[in-house]
Amino acid sequence: MRVRFTPSARAHFLSALAYIRQDKPSAATTFREHSETVLRRLEDFPESGRIIPEFPELPYREVIISPYRFFYKIKGDVVWIVAVWHRAQIPKQPSY
């Protein structure tokens, strides 16, 4: 399995890093490194994330890397990160 970001998810992630970096650059580095570690686990355990509670009928899962939620979908041999949202955001049904 490979883990890849969709362009919009990459933009969300980079935006989150930029926001964190404004207050504390070291925290942004720590968050990025922790995110890479957690997301790399999906290469071996793609179904380890939980089903999205708000939309259990959809084929998406999530991993939480506090305070962000990383939403993903498994397609073939790729785990696609499709969105990165702050936990305070109320998710809308994905239209992927």
C-alpha positions as CSV (number, residue, x, y, z in Angstrom):
1,M,0.0,0.0,0.0
2,R,1.0,3.6,-0.6
3,V,-0.4,6.7,1.1
4,R,-1.0,9.6,-1.2
5,F,-2.8,13.0,-0.7
6,T,-5.3,14.4,-3.2
7,P,-4.4,17.9,-4.2
8,S,-7.1,19.4,-2.0
9,A,-6.1,17.3,1.0
10,R,-2.5,18.4,0.5
11,A,-3.6,22.0,0.5
12,H,-5.6,21.4,3.7
13,F,-2.6,19.8,5.4
14,L,-0.2,22.6,4.3
15,S,-2.7,25.2,5.5
16,A,-2.9,23.5,8.9
17,L,0.9,23.5,9.1
18,A,1.1,27.1,8.2
19,Y,-1.5,28.0,10.8
20,I,0.3,26.1,13.6
21,R,3.7,27.6,12.5
22,Q,2.3,31.1,13.1
23,D,2.2,30.5,16.8
24,K,4.9,28.0,17.3
25,P,7.2,26.8,14.5
26,S,8.5,23.9,16.6
27,A,4.9,22.6,17.1
28,A,4.3,22.6,13.3
29,T,7.4,20.5,12.9
30,T,6.3,18.1,15.6
31,F,2.8,17.9,14.1
32,R,4.2,17.2,10.6
33,E,6.5,14.5,11.9
34,H,3.8,12.8,14.0
35,S,1.4,13.0,11.1
36,E,3.9,11.3,8.8
37,T,4.4,8.5,11.3
38,V,0.7,7.9,11.8
39,L,-0.1,8.0,8.1
40,R,2.8,5.7,7.3
41,R,1.1,3.0,9.5
42,L,-1.7,3.0,7.0
43,E,0.6,1.5,4.4
44,D,0.6,-1.8,6.5
45,F,-2.8,-1.4,8.2
46,P,-5.1,0.6,5.8
47,E,-8.3,-0.4,7.6
48,S,-6.9,0.7,11.0
49,G,-8.7,4.0,10.9
50,R,-12.2,4.3,12.1
51,I,-15.3,4.6,10.0
52,I,-16.4,8.3,10.0
53,P,-19.1,8.4,12.7
54,E,-21.1,11.2,11.0
55,F,-21.2,9.1,7.7
56,P,-21.0,5.4,8.5
57,E,-22.6,4.4,5.2
58,L,-19.7,6.0,3.1
59,P,-16.6,4.1,2.2
60,Y,-14.3,6.5,4.0
61,R,-12.3,6.1,7.2
62,E,-10.4,8.6,9.4
63,V,-7.4,8.8,11.6
64,I,-7.2,11.5,14.2
65,I,-3.9,13.3,14.7
66,S,-5.1,15.8,17.3
67,P,-6.5,18.4,16.7
68,Y,-7.0,17.3,13.0
69,R,-9.0,14.5,11.4
70,F,-7.5,12.9,8.3
71,F,-10.2,11.4,6.1
72,Y,-9.1,8.7,3.6
73,K,-10.4,6.1,1.1
74,I,-8.7,2.9,0.1
75,K,-8.6,2.5,-3.7
76,G,-6.6,-0.4,-5.1
77,D,-3.2,-0.3,-3.5
78,V,-3.4,3.3,-2.6
79,V,-4.7,5.0,0.6
80,W,-5.9,8.3,-0.6
81,I,-6.0,11.1,2.0
82,V,-9.0,13.1,0.8
83,A,-9.4,15.8,3.4
84,V,-7.8,17.2,6.6
85,W,-10.1,19.1,8.9
86,H,-9.7,20.6,12.3
87,R,-11.8,18.7,14.9
88,A,-13.9,21.9,15.5
89,Q,-15.1,21.8,11.8
90,I,-18.4,20.2,11.3
91,P,-18.0,17.7,8.4
92,K,-20.2,17.8,5.4
93,Q,-20.9,14.7,3.4
94,P,-17.9,14.3,1.0
95,S,-18.7,14.5,-2.7
96,Y,-15.8,12.4,-4.1
